[in-house]
Amino acid sequence: MKRTLTLVVILIVVAAGSWWFLSHRNPNTIGDTLNVYYTKAADGTSEVSWPVSMRPMQSGETSAEHTHNAALYAAVQNVAGPPADVQAVRFPAGTRVLGVTVAGNTATVDLSGDVKNQGGGTFGENGEFKSLIYTLTAVPGISAVAVLVDGQKLETLPGGHLELDQPLHREDF
Amino acid sequence: MAISNSTSRSTARTSNIRYLVALLLALVATSVARADAAQSFVFEGKPLPVSHVATVGGKLAISVRDPGLAQLLRATGASLTWNPGERYVLFTTAEPQIVSFAVGDARYDVGPRSAQAGFAPYEMAGAVYVPFDELMSALYLAPKRDGDAIVIQPQLATFDVRGSGAGTTLVARAGIPLKPRVVSETAGELVYAFDGVGTSLDRSRAIRADGIRAITFAQSGTVRAPVTTVTIALAPGTGHGRLATDDRNGFSLAIGGAAAPGSEPVAVATPEPTDAPVATAAPQATLAPSTAAATVTGIDAHAGPNGYSVDIAVGGDATYDWHRLRDPDNRFWIDIHGATLAAPIADVTGSDPVEAVRVRQLDASTVRVALSLSGQKHLDVQPNPGGVKISVYADDAGDDVARAGSGTLGSSAAVAVAPSPVPSGDAWKFGARSTYVATNPRLIVIDPGHGGSDPGAGRGGLREADLTLDMAKRLRDILTARGWQVVLTRTTDVDVYKPNDSAHEELQARDDIANNAGARMLVSIHVNSFINAGPRGTTTYFSKPVDVALAQAVQARAAGVLGTKDDGIVKSHLYVTLHATMPAVLVESAFLSNPDDLAKLGSAEWRQKLALAIADGVKDYAGAPPAPSQSANQ
């Protein structure tokens, strides 16, 4: 009787523990690497990713802050682009990430005004923003990307083609 | 604040216990200690305004807000991403590599490599202090003592030898832009001097790459004015040439003739266009007479109880679009397309709110009626069986009025466009409909990209705005000859909305023309461009499910006949296609930035082929235009 009771207690503890573990396991946890994308210059539409090592969560860093930091790191990596000898569609020279904020599942990326120096084609603009959106939406917890330029919302870049005043998703490309 | 290192050190000389206590105190104290005020920094022979540094355990820390650091970042082509209160401090180097620090974590990353810094970055006085030596090294800069000063010496940091089947490429990289000075170039040896950079590269390397026997590095000059000399010993009979590189601080040499993969020749030959640049005069004479079937027979301008009315009498089928400018330019005009003036009409001097009315034959098939208004007045454009009526009211409309519109005159009726073969998903933000009912099923709006204050891309004397207008007019002529009504969003080199407007206002004005007219489809014509000569070809962009079939039809025809690379159809978040309520595509005809494509764009014959390809795509997509009489009966 006593043995049965012990067994039942053990079973209950194991079941409760399993339930707690499964329910608290976050499938969207940011791992050791982030995938950063660039658009191939050969066709202007193919996305290629490379892994970058993500700093582990620090003591005192909340999960929301960690998501923000991952999004920031990913955005900076994407805008910098792959090594110079890779034939990639690149943001205009000097373009940098001024900051990133995350609200819900939307990351807002603030780009420096250099991004306005597009020089003409849909090709570059499409490739630049496609890779940015692919990169940020690869960060667990982020599915949409809003764009600011020098802190301001823009409907389009000067002389540009893309609509930028609404959050962008992978499905938009 | 200013607890100096020397005070801490003198305390530490006595007993062991006191020494340990003092050591602990020193560790705490130095973390907030400013560096010796006498410490001076020199960069490229000039004082560097470094003012926010500290020492931690004898190692230098620098504030991300230090003005001297800002100057170093500019000189090296690097940038900083950090905002107050944030843990991550990210530098982007010219290479590009990301140098990543984080408050409280001694780990730092340079590109793909992680390492441990001498101390963890920390926050002080609203800024983050990062390890100085580690950051300098990542920027290919070396701090060197020279007397009392710390000289920040740019380094020739890497000199890679890359072999390939086609030859060998040498890639050098430094902290600042490299300006090689040729010391000697003989058959067996190349000697380059790099002024202003030092190096810690191994003095000599035996290389077993094609064409190269050895490379030696030598540093001379002074700490403040170093010179690095690179000597490349070549195998007999080996050629060489300098290569272009995207890396601003890089230098690249091809050895053995052919360039390595990923490289481009320094000079890209740009052929002259095969014929004269696009003529600015419109080829109106080629228009089929049938396109100007309508006639403007007269106008009746008169003041009424509520304002002023202009009745334009039009006989026959025509389309129109109207525009108004923004205060203080209070002009309004309406263009009647497919119409001629029966007889010249004299200017009318009006009365408030209309100051004057002018009627002109703008080109072979367009009549323009222009009104000078006394302000941003309310107005209404209403087609009627006899033509179109413009009513201008006395009251001010304010700034948020419609500034463009369009419509049809004569007979018209709505028919449904065939449903898109692509099922519409639920992720579409605009035009989430699989069928679109065109109120004017005979009308196709063609949008020549850019124009006026926005010339678009340019290369080799060709401007995107001219090329798109030329191709649009050619397309209009073909389509009108095939029985379509066609409206161009612009017929000259002008802004459709207003000069120096935003791209968004400009694109919306183009969409307004098609949307207000209830056009069957919108075709926007553009010319592509990129920062290098690599990309080439023809692409049809689309955004909505209802666009897909049109995009496929146009691209299929274009791919077959143009001789350009077929870049396929591409979905993108383009304003002009998103905000068109009807099937809409944006055709990027070819690349101005590619020599082969540029030559094609410069050829009138090729531009005619492009127009024909789009017209044939329209035919494949929509068949023949509905006859006016059939439309009227439906």
Interface residues (C-beta under 8 A of the other chain):
Chain A: A41 A42 D43 G44 T45 V52 S53 R55 Q58 S59 G60 E61 E65 N69 L72 Y73 V76 Q77 V79 A80 G81 P83 A84 D85 V86 Q87 V89 R90 P92 G94 R96 V97 L98 G99 G119 G120 G121 T122 F123 G124 N126 F129 K130 L154 E155 T156 L157 P158 G159 G160 H161 L162 E163 D165 Q166 L168 H169 E171 D172 F173
Chain B: S79 T81 N83 E86 R87 Y88 L90 T92 E95 P96 Q97 I98 S100 A102 G104 D105 R107 D109 P112 S114 V171 T245 D246 D247 G250 G262 S263 G425 A427 K429 H450 D454 G456 A457 G458 E464 S502 A503 H504 L507 H526 V527 N528 S529 F530 I531 N532 G534 P535 T539 Y541 S543 D567 G568 V570 K571 S572 H573 L574 Y575 V576 L578 H579 L586 E588 F591 L592 S593
